[in-house]
Each structure stands twice: as structure tokens, then as C-alpha cells.
Amino acid sequence: MFGIGKFGIAVGALSLASTAAFALPKATEIYPKMGLGYNIGNTMEVPGNQGGPTGWHNPFPDAAYVKAIKDAGFNTVRIPCAWNSHASNGTINAGWLDSVKTVVDLVINNGMYAILNSHWDGGWLEDEVFSGGHIDRNGNQATTDSSKVRALQEGYWKQIADYFKTYDEHLIFASANEPGVNDHRGGSAANGYTDNGQLAFNKDRMTILKRLHEACLRAVRTSGGNNATRIVVVQAPRTEIDKVPLLSAQYPTDPAGDGYTMAEVHYYPYQYSLMTADEDWGTQFYYYFDLPSTTDKTHNMGWNVYSKSIDDQALGTPKQIAKAFGELKTMFCDKGIPVVIGEMGAVKRLDALSGANLKLHLEGRAAWYGEVAKVAKANGLVPCVWDTGDEGDGNMTIIRRQVNKFGGNVGDITDFETLNAMREAYSLAALPGNSIDSLVNQNPDIPETEEGKGVQLTYQTVTSDSSEVGTLRINLASGKNNLSKYVGIEIRMKGSVETAGGCTGESDGCGEYGWASMDLFMMTGSSWAWFDASVLEQADQQLDATKFQTFQIKWTDFRTEPTDLNLVNAIGLNLYGTQVTGTITFDYIKGIKADGSTEIIDDFDKKPQVDGIATAKIVSVSGTSAIKPAAVAATSKMFVNVQYGSVMAQFNAAATAPAKAMLLNSIGQVIAQQNFTASKGMNTVELSSDYRGPAVLMVKQGSQRYMQKVILK
């Protein structure tokens, strides 16, 4: 697909050919054509060491996907991009530049504007807006040489700009993403931590950020071709709207002169957009201001926990949107600097809500997106929705790309109501379709029974030869996360899990390895330390499909006894296995007191977070029959010692018999194995491997299996 260049020349993305002799249009000329924006999120910005573009579950963007973006009504596509992790000694890999070019060309050949940025990518720039000593994002003392960060910034942008220098005004560069957003939280005001627990972003730090932006501008302007006047977007500190006065006061100097830059902020009003647990200082906002709940008032937008009333100027409300966007217009747009809202959105709360409440939330959420788009357009801002491809709880996805295939029609849309609300703001006709009703039907209200509610998880592995995980996770809110008064956890569940069947023999790499087991895990303390314990060594043999069974796991049953029980951030259950199908219903998770009594930690009145091969729904729980509480058998423990290049395991065998030890990497491939004869009683086996990273160690003897996650050094 070809377009007409600025001077009437038919051009494609491979030869976008305004010559360097002519200046490209200024930002104020481009802005009115940019329309509604969209992010290809969780794709090109995935660090290379985390699997690159497909590492976070999205396919590499193809022509059908990009056409679907265009057909949905978007005219600007922001391409978050990693560079540092695709570079060696400061030189960007040529193959990576080619891959990025593929996506840029797809966008521009569909007649849209492409904003190509430098994203987080391990925080090489974002986490380093400092000079000298500071506390890093992990709470450790660190030192940053800002001149080295600036040199990397200039070096990368010189290479990027040189590679794309023949492209016309449809390609826009963006200097950074959210500079400073990952500052260490939790410091004291005495040490300069004044921004909600983050290190204050003051004039001195803005001076450092200004120099980083100017390094990008300098690299772009001196690289030749159309880059002399290409639009470059510069970001406010943390891209937070309340930090834009700092950017306005120290706006970067552009060698091209005035008119060839835009400013960038992001818009995620926290309580409405991202917050996942109520706190003592405030609640999550489930319902939009103009569509409040009459039965769940404390989760209406603007609810003030102190005054017990609604604040109509709280973050996310229509008044706050109008005020904030109006200030951006005054500070930048009225001075010839259009503003890009590089990311905006609010999560779908599919697990927290059901039935009528879920419908009200989704209808209000669509109205909120429409309000943001309308007010942005009126004030000269370009709103770009954040889209990650995922369609589970907490998603912001509009264009389908992880499920099914693109057909170049409205079947590609996962959220008609939100999309149509934004299309209306841009005077585009509504597309026919309904998304809310289907989501509500999947999450209906469940009538309360005498026994209460539970959560039913269905597991289905995708591959036939890889180890996969289904996760049920409960994030514990402040005030409910002190488990130090307990000596363990009790779980009540029933169900059935079947393994094997996808392969027919060991020779094909998976037949013998069809297995499933379940672990309880916890993450505790400020460092989110991980602790786990075996619940079921062989889930397919130890579960009862008709009766609830009660399992008790004491802290002493954990592979490493948990610490920081006064601050448990999350608890959950992982089902591990290959070739797994099945359904398990959980009635509750309880804490066990020292006297043997128990009390509810979570009874699944609301659906918890699920990931991986698990899907969930809330169900009524009936039937009280249960097998008496059972503790994890002492013989279920396997003691593991990891050394450089090897891992040693000790386990207790019930009899003398042949056994096998295996190490499986994160995709289920066997990376080391050993056949041996285990003697009755305690045994030791050692495996060697050059592999480095997370793995699963499994020891199998007859029907007995031991499994433990390890990190190989």
C-alpha cells in the first residue's frame, strides 16, 4: 500500500523520500492528522534477554494485525521499543534494526503515523535519572555516572536516526518512556523521599533529564536526511501530569529550532486504572463517576475514606480530566508544542466483579475512555491507548492478537464499547458489536448457599512436551497480610487431574513425563521473597473428584521455612505438569493457629488472579463431606543443594528400586538426566549441567515423584 508524499510523490515506507533540502512539517501541522493513538504493547519493548518480541506472549506484529489497528479507527501507532538489550558494546544489532523496521513499515504503509520510542528495557535510562549517589529501585545504595547514561542515549539514537533518516514525517521519534518512574519507594522524607515514598523529582533531576533529551535531539539532528526536522517527543518526569511544570521550566533546546518537538505524559489515575487492593488510605475505584453504584458506594470513583463522601475532583473524574488536560494545553499546546498522551487506560476488573456490578464497571470504563479521548482532542492532545494483547483479568486490550486469527473485520475487536466511545469522540461511526454482555455472561452472579462460594479452576496444557504452570494467586491487602499468628495454612479442595495421552512413548520426548503436582507458595517481605511447599506430589492420584479433602501445610513443611510472616504479599497455588487436563474446586484457604483452630484467609467470594494454563470461575459450594485434615508427609520433602554447574538432591525412598533424576528447563526440555537404583531410606543423586537459570528438578521412582524448582548457577 502506497501513499502520496508531501510534494505529490508516490512513496512507500521503504523509500519515504522528502529530501533533506526541505523541512518536514512542524508538529502543529502534523498533530491534527494524528487522530486517535494505539500502543503495540508488550512486544517490541520486551528486553532481548527476556525472549524479545514474543517473550511476553504476543506474536510478532504482522500485516493483518496492523491492518486491524487501522480498521479500528486509529491513525497513530506508538511502538515501545527495547534497544540496550539488543546491543553489544553500544552497537545495536543489525538484525534487530531490521525487525523494528518491519513494524514501522507496516504502520506507515497503512497510512498511519509511527511513534518509535526508547522504552524501559531494564531501566538503563529510566532508572538512572541521577548523578552521583542515590538509592536504587531495590532499596540499595547505588551510584550513577550520568555522563555514561547520556553517552549511551546519544549513541543509540544516532544509530536509530541514521537507519531511518530517509523516512518522511510519518515516523516520529520519542526520546524515552517514563524516566524516573521506578525510583525506590519507601524512603523517609528526611532523606528526600517526598513523592509518595519516591525520591523527589526536583529541578536538579530535571536538569539531568533535560540533558538526556538533548542528547537524543543532538544525535537525531546531526544524522542527516530528514532527521534535521523530524518530530521528536520529549517526556515529562515519570510522564506524570503533575510533573509537567518541571519540563515546561526546563524544556530541552532543539538544534532544529522551535516547532519540531512534542511533549509526552501518561494518564493512569491510579485508584481507577491500576490499583488492585483496597488500602487504609483509599479504595479501588470500580465504577466511573458518571455511572456510580448504589450498592457498592465505597468503590465509586472519588470515594474519600476519611470524609465518607465523593470528591468530584479526584483523579479520573471528569472535572480532574478537564483541569489536567487544560493545563497541558496552556503550558505546551498554546506555545506550539502538541502533547502526546503516550499511554492511557484502565484495567478490566473481571475477577473482582461479577454480574450487574461487572456490567456497571465495564459500561463506566467505556464512558471514561470516551471522556478522556474527547477532552484530549479538544485540548490538542494525542491520546494513545495502552494495549498488551492479554484478554484475562486486568487487561486493557482492544485489538485481538493472542487468541484466534485476524480476519480484517470487526471480529478482531475485543472491546467494542470502549473503542466506540473513543471513535465517537473523533466523529467516527460506531462499529457493530457487543463485548460487555459476553464478559458478564462469563462472570455471572452466583447465589449464596449455606456452604458459600468457591473457585473452580480448569487446567489445560497447551504443549505436549513442555512443563507448564497454572497459577491461582491471592494478593493480600494491607491489614490482612500478617500471617505471623498462624503455624500453617489449610486448603479444602476436590477435583480430578489427568495426565499423559498426548504422546505415546519416551522416544518422542514426553510420553513418560506426563505428570502433575501442586505447590503452595507465598511471597513475603519488602523483597517479595519466595517460599513454597508441596501440597500434592501426584495430583492425578491424590485428588477425589466427589469429596472435598482438607490439606494442612505447616510452615515447617515448606522447603525453606518462611520468614517475614508479618508481611505476606501474596499466597497461591501452582499446578505444575505436562499433558495436564482437569478441574479443581477450592472452597477456602485458612490459617492454622497453634491450638489447631483455623480461620478464613480467603473464601473465594471473589475470583482470585489466575495465570498460565488455569482459567477460573466462581461457583456455589455444596456438600459438606470431607476427608479429615492431612499434613504433608515427611517423605514428600526433597532437600536440594545447588552449586556452580551442578545440583545435588537428597530424598527418602520407600523401597529399593530403579529411579530417574531429571532437570527440565523453563520450556520443559530435559537438560540433564541420570538413571540409578535408589536404596530404601535416604538417597543422594547429583546432576551436572552447563545450563544457567530457572529449572525444575524431578526425581521419579515408580509412582513416587519429587519435584522442586531450582536456579542453576
N, C-alpha and C positions, 0 to 999 in steps of 0.2 A: 504494500500500500504506500503510495507516494503523496506528498503534499506540495503545495506551492510555496517557494521560498519568499523572503521579504521583497525581493526585487523581481518576482514573477518567474523565477527559475524553478522548474520541476526538480525536486531533490528527494532523495531517500536518506534514511538515517546514516547510511554508510558514507555519504558524501554531502553532508549538510553544509552548504557552501556559500554562505555570505563570506566575502573575503575580508582579510584583516584591514583593508583600506577603508572599510565602512564600519561605523559604530553600530553595535546591536541596539535594539530598542531599550529604553530606560525601564526601570522597574514599574513606574507608574503607567507606562504603556502596556506592559505585559500583564499586570495584575488583573484588569477586567476580563481577560481571556482565560484566566487560570481556573475559574469556577470552583467546583467542589473537589476536595482532595482526598486521597486514599493512600494508606501505607501498606506496602508489601512487608508486613512484619514477620519476625522470627524466621527469616530466610537468609538474605544476603548478609545480614549482620551477625549471623551465628559464627563465633570465632572458629578459625580453621582447626584449632586443636580440640574443638568440640564437635567435629563432624561436618563443618562447613554448612552450605545452604540447606542440606536435608537433615542436619543433626537434631533439629527441634521439630521433627515430624512433618514438615511441609515439603512437597515436591519442588524441584527447581521450576521457576516460572516458565510457562510455555505460552505459545501464541493464543491458545484457547482461553487460558486464564486471563491474560492481559486484555483480550477482546471482551471478556465478560465484565471486566472493570469498566471499560469504555461504554459498553452497552448499559451498564447500571446507571450511567449519568455522570461519572467522574471525568474530570478533564486535567487533573494534576495527579501524578503518582510520585509519592516520596519513597525513595529506595534507601532504607537504612543499610549501611554497608560497613563491613569489617575490613581493615587494611593491615594493621600491625601484625595480626596473627597469620596473614598471608604474605609476610615479608621476611626476608633474611638479610640481616645486617643493614637494614634500612632500605632495601630494594624490594619493591612489590613484585611478586611472582607474575611473570608474563601471562601464564595461563589464567590466573585469577582476573587480571585486567580484561582478558578476552571474555571471561564468563560474565563479568559485570556489563561489558559492552553488549552482550546478547540481550540482557534485560532492558538496558537503556534503549536499544534499538527497537525492541518490541513496543515499548511505551510510546516512543516518538513516532514510529510508523503507524500507530493508531491515532495520531493527531493530538496526543496529549503532551503536557509538559512533564519533564522528569526532574525531580529534585534528588540529587545524589549527595549523600552526606558521609561524614565520618562518624560512626556510631560508637557505642561503649567499648566493645572489643577488649574486655579485660581491664578496662579503666586506665589504659596507658596515658590518656589525656584527661578524661573526665575526673578521675580520682586524684589528679596531680595538679590542681589549680592552686598551688602553693609555691613558696620559695623558702627553703630552709627547713627547720624542724617543725613537725606537726604530728597529730595523732591520725593514723590511717583508719580506713573503714572497718578494720578488725579490732580497733582499740589499742593498737600497738604504736610505740614511738617510731616515727619514720622521718626521713629527710628527703626532700625533693630538690633537685637541681633544675630550676625552671628553664635554664638555657638549653639543657638537653631535650626537654619536652618540646620546647619551641623549635629546636632544630629538626626533630622528628616530624613535627607538624608541617614545617616548611618543605622538608624533603618529600614527604608523601604527597602533598598537594602539587608539588612541581611535577612529579611523575604522572599523577592523575590528570592534571591540566594539560600536560603535553600530549597525553594519549588521546584526549577528547577535543583538541584545540580547533578542529575543523567544524565542530557541531555548531548549529545556529542557536538562537535564543531559546529553543525548546528544552535545552539542557541547562539546568541551574545547579550550582554547587552550594553546599551547606557546610560551613567550617567545622561544626562539632554537633553534639546531640544535646546532652543535659550536663554541661560542665559544672562539677561540684556537687551533683545530686547525691553521691554516695559517701559524703563526709561521715566520719564516725559519729554515731548517735550516743547519747547518754552521758556526755561530759557536763561539768558544772559550769555555772555562769562565771565563776571566778576565773576559770581557765578559757573564757571566751566563747563558751557554748551557749549561745543566746537564741539561736533559730530553732525552736522546738527540739532542743537537745543536740543540734548540729553546730559545728563551728561556724561562727558568724561569717557571712559573706559581706565584707566591708569594702571600702574604697581601695585598700591595698590589694585585696584579692581581685577586685575588678580590674586593676591596672595590669595584673598578670594575665587575666583572661583577655583583655584588650590586645595585649602583645601576641597572644596565641592567635587571635582572629587576624591581626595584621600580618602575621607570618603566613597564614593561608592566602590573604589578599596579595601579598607581595609575590608569592610563588605563582599564583594564577596570572597576575598581570604581566609578569616577565616571561611567561612561557610561550608567547606568540599566538598567531592565529586569531580566532575570535575571542580569546580569553582576555584581551585588553579591556573589553567592555561587557564580559559575561556577568550575569547577575550572580552575586554571592550572598548567601544568607548567613547572618551572624546571630548567635544565641545569647539571650539574657542569662545571668547566673541561674543555674539549675533549671532554666527555662520557666521559672516561676513568675507569675504576673506581678507579684508584689516586689520582685527584684528588678523590674524593668527601669525604675529610676536610675539605678546604678549604670545600666547600659546606656541610657539616654545621656547621662552626665559624662560618660567616657566612651562615646561611640567611636569605633575604630576608624582610623584615617585610611581612605581608599586611594591608591595611586591613580585610579581612573577618574577621580573627582566625584562630585555628588551625583546621585541618581542611579547607581548601579549596585546597590545593596538592598536587602530586605532584612527585617528583624524577625526573630523567632521566639515564640513562647509555646508552652504546652498547657492543656487545660484538663486536669483531672481533679475536680473538687473531691477531696479525699473521702469524706464520710459517705458520699453518694457513689463515687466512682470505684473506689478500691478497698475500703475498709471491710474486713471480714469477721470482726468480733466486736461486740459492744465493750466499751471501756467505762470506767467510772467518770471520766470527763465528757463522754459523749457516746451516742448510739450510732449504729449504721443507719443511713437514710435509704429505706427501701422504696419509698413512694415519692414521686415528683410533687413539687409544691402545688401545682395546679390540679393534681389528682390525688388528694390525700386519702388515707384510710380512716374510717370512722371506728374501727375495732382494734387497730394496732397503732395508736397515735404516737407512741414513743419512737416509732421508726419512720415517721413522716419527715420529709425534708425540712430542716430548720428547727427541729425539736431541740430545746435547750434543757439539759438535765438539771440545771440549777434553778431556773425560773419555772420549770414545768410548763413551758409555753413555746409557741412557734416564733422564731426570729426570721422575719421575711427578707433579711439581707444576708442570711447565712450563705456559705459557699454553695454554688449551684442553683440558687434561686433566680428567678427572672430579674429581680432588681440587682442582684450581685453581678449577673452576666452583663446587664446593660451598663452598669457602672464601670466594671473592669474593662470591657471592650471599648467603651467611650474614652477611657483614659489612654488606652493604647492608640486610639485614633488621634487624640490630641498630641501625645508625646512623639508619635512617629509618622502616622499616615498624613497628617496635616503638614508635615515637613518634607513630604515627597519620599517617605520610606514606608512602603507597604509592609504589613505584618503577616507572617505565616504562623498559624496555629499548627505547628508541625505534628502534634499528636493530640487527640481528644477522644474521650469515650467514657463509658460507664459499664461495669460488668453486669451480665445477666445473672440473677441470683436464683438459679434453678434448683439448688439444693436446699437453700434456707426457706423457700416459699413453695406453696402448692395451691392448687385450686384457684379460688377467687382472688386470694392475695397475690398469687403469682401473676394472674391476668392483669390486676391493677398495676403491679410493678412494671410489667412489660409495656403496657399502654402508656404509662407515665414516662418510662425510659425513652420510648419513641418520641413522645412530645418534647422531652428535654433535648434530644438530638436536633429536633426541628428548630427549637428556640435558639440553640447555640448557632446553628447554621444561619438562621435568619438575621440574628443580631451581628454575627461576624460579617456577613455580606454587606449589611447596612453601614458598617464602620470601616470598610476597606480591608478586611482581614480574609485570609485564605484558610478555611478550616479543613484539616486533613484527619480523617477518622483513622484510628488505630485498629488494625485487623491482623490477627495472628493465625487464622486458619482453624484453630481448635473449635469444636462445637459443644464442648462439655460445660460444666458449671463454671461461672466466672468469665465466660468468653465475651468478646466484643466483635465477633466475626459477622461479616455481611456477605462476602463472596465465598462460595464453597470451593475448597481445594483439597481437603483431606479425605472427603467422602465422595464416592461416585466420580463421574467424569463431567466435563463441561460440554454443554450442547449448544452454546451460543444463544441461549434463550433464558427466560425468567426462571427456569429450573436451577440456574446457577446461584440464586439468591437464597440466603438462609434467614434473612431478617427483612421481610417486605415492609413492615410498619415503620421501622427506623429509617430505612432507605427512602421510603416515600415521603416521610416527614421532611427529610433534607431536600429531596427533589422539589417539594412544594416551595421551599424557601428560595429555590433557584428557578421558579416558574416552569418546572418540568412536570409533565403529566404523570400521574400515579401509575405504577405498573401493577397489573392484576396479580393477586396472590395473597395468601394468609399464612403467617408463621406463628402467631401467638396461640391460636386455638390448638394447633398440633402440640405445642410445648405444654400447654395447660392439660391437654388430654393425657400426655405422658406423665404428668405430675399432679394427679387429682387429689382432692382432699380425701383422707382416709378416716372413716368413722372410728371414734374411740371405742375400745372394748374393755371389758373388765381387766384383761391382761395387758392392755395398752398396745403400743405400736412397736414395730421392729423395722430393721432394714434388710432387704433381700438383695444379695449380690449375686450376679450371674457372671461366670468366668468363661472366657472363650479365647484360647491362644490363637495367634494369627499364623505363626510359622510351625513347621513340623519338626524342626531340628534345633531350635534355639530356646534357651531358658528365658522365660518371660515372667512378669510380675503383675499381680493385681493388688492394688493398694486401697485400703479403707483407712481414712485419716480423720482425726478429730483435733482441730486446733482449739486449745483451751484458753478461754478468756481470762483476763486479769481478775483476780479474786476467786477463780475456780481452778487455778493451776498449781495449788500447793498440795502435793500428794505425800508429804512427809509424815502425815498421820497414819498412813497405811503401811502394811507389810507386803502387799502384793495386789494383784488385780484378778478379778473373776470375770469370766466370759461365759455367756449362755448362748448356745447355737445349735442348729440342726441343719442337715442337708446332705448332699451327695456330690462327690467329685470323681470323675472318671478320667483315667489317663491311658495313653497309648492308643493305637488304632490308626494313626496317620502314617506309620511306617511299618514295614514287615520284618525287618531284621537288622542286626547290629551292623552289617556291612554298609547299609545306607546311611549310617551315622546317627540314627536316632531311635531305632526300634527298641533297644534295651533301656534307653534312657527316659522313657515315658514315666514321669514321676511328678508328685505334687507334695508340698509340705507347707506349713503355715508358721509364721513367726509373729510374736507381739513385739512392737518396737516403741521406744519413747525417745524424744529429743528434749534435752534439759539444759538449763542454764543459759547464760548470755552467749555462749559459743554454740548452742544447739548441739551439744554432744549426743552421740547416737548410742543407744543401748538396745539389745534385743535378746529375746528368749524364744526357744522352740515351744510351740503350742501343740502342733501335730507333726510328727515325723513323717507319717504316711497318710495324708489327708483322705486318700481314696479308700483306706481300710479302717480308719478310726472314727469316721462320722456315721451318724444314724440319720436316715432321711425322714423318719417318722417321729422321733422323740428328741426333745431338747436335752442336750448334755451340758453339764456345767464343768468348766475347766478353771482351775486356780493356778496362777503363776506367781510365786513369791519372788521378791527381789533377789533372794539367794539363788533362784533358778536361772537368773539371767547369765549370759555368757561372761559378762563383766557386770558386777553389781552396780546399779545406777547410783549416780551422785546428783547433787543439786535437785533433790526431790521437792524442794520448796518452790522450784520454778520449772514446772514441766510445760513446755510449749505445745507439745502435741503428743498424742498417743495413737496407735493404729495397728493394723494387722496387714501383713503381706502374705499373699498366697504365691509361692514360687513353683514353677514347674515347666515341663514341656508336654505338648499334646494334651492339654487340660481342658475339660469342659465340666460344667456343673453349676449348682446353685446352693448357696448357704444363706440361711436366715439367722441374723443376730438379734437377740432380744434386748440385751443391755451389756454395758461394761460397768463393773462395780469395783470399788476399792475395798480391800480386806483389812479390817482392823486387827490389832494384836490379840483381842479377845475372841476372834473368829467371826464377829459380826461383819456385815457388809453394808455399803450404802452406794447408791447410784452415782456414777460419774457421768454417764450418758445413756439415755434410754431410747435414742434414735427417734425422738418425736419429730425431728427434722433430719433430712438426709445428710449424712456427712460427706466429706470430699472423697471422691474415688478417682483413681487413675489407672493407667495401664490396661490390662485385659479385663478389668472389672467394670460393670455397669450396675446401677443401683436404683431401687425404688422403695418407698415406704409402704409397709403392709401392716394389716392388723394381725396381732399375735393371739392365737387361740390355742387352748390345750395347755395344761399345767404339768403334764408328766415330764419328769426329768430324771436322769441318772444322777446320783449324788456327786458332789464336788470331787474332782480328781486332780491331784497335783501332778506336775510333770515328773516322770520317773527319773531317778538319778542317773540311770544308764543312758538317758537321752542326750547327755552332755558330751560334747567332743571338745577337748582342750587343744587349742591351736597356737603355735608359735611361728611367727613369720620372720625370716631372716633374709638378707640380701640374696636373691637368686633361689631361694627355697622356702618351703613351708612344711612344718612338722605337725602331725596330728596325733593325739592320744585318745583312744576310745575304748569302751568296755564291750567285749564280745560275749554273747551268751553261750557260745559253743565254739569248738574248733572247727573251722570250715573255710573254704575259699572266699576271698574278699577282693574288692577292687577299689582303688582310690583314684579320683579324677579331679582335675582342675578345669573349670569351664570359664571362658572369658565372658565379657558382658553381653555378647550376642549368642552365647550358648555353645561355642565351639570348644571341643576338648583340646586343651593346650598341653596337658601332661597327664599320664595315667600309669598305674602300676598294679599288676595282678600279684597277689600274695596269699598266703594261708594265715588267717588270724587264729590265735590261740584263745581258749576260754579265759576270760579275765581281761586285764589291761593290755593293750597293744599300742605300738608306735609305728607310724609309717611316715616317710618323708618323700616329697616330690620336688624336683628341681625344674625351673623354667626361666627363660630369659624375658618372659612377658612382664610388663610393668603396668600396674593399675588395678582396678576392681575386678574381682573374680569370685567364683563360688567353688569351695572345696566340698566334695561329696565322697563319702566312704560308704560302700554298699557291701553287705554280707547277707546273702539270701534275701529275706523280706525286710531286713533291718537296714535303714538308711540313716546316715548322719549328714547334716549339711550346715555349712557356715560360710558367710560372706567374709572375704579377706581382701586386703590391699597388698598386692605384691610389690616389693621394693626393687 
